[in-house]
Amino acid sequence: MPSHSDAPHLPRSAPIEAYGKGGFAFAEMSHRGSLLCLPDAIWAWPVTRPEEIDRASLDRVFASANGIDTLIIGTGTGVWLPPPELREALRAVGVVLDVMQTGPATRTYNIMIGERRRVAAALIAVP
């Protein structure tokens, strides 16, 4: 995966404290750009538009699927319907896909990790 850093921003999950202005704040850190939040780490995610979301962009989710029940995708400010083959590929590894704009996605992710659910979030940064 040459486009990803091999080190996460944070080696654990954390609630997202703020979003907007092209980035996110979490664990007293700020990050510019999109985020991939997994149960064991938070990573920079090079996706800027929903059309870029595919199996390759979610490779870390597929690699960690045995620890994830739900993947929330935050689509920025637009509405996006995931291709059926992506939903089916996630279902095949036991992950339910939930797609919404980044604001509601961030709030839902925070609620779910607060409930100690096995959740991941792929969040596109919004202006």
Helices and strands as residue ranges (DSSP letters): E 16-20, E 23-26, E 29-32, E 34-38, E 41-45, G 50-52, H 59-63, G 65-67, E 70-74, H 84-92, E 96-100, H 102-114, E 119-123
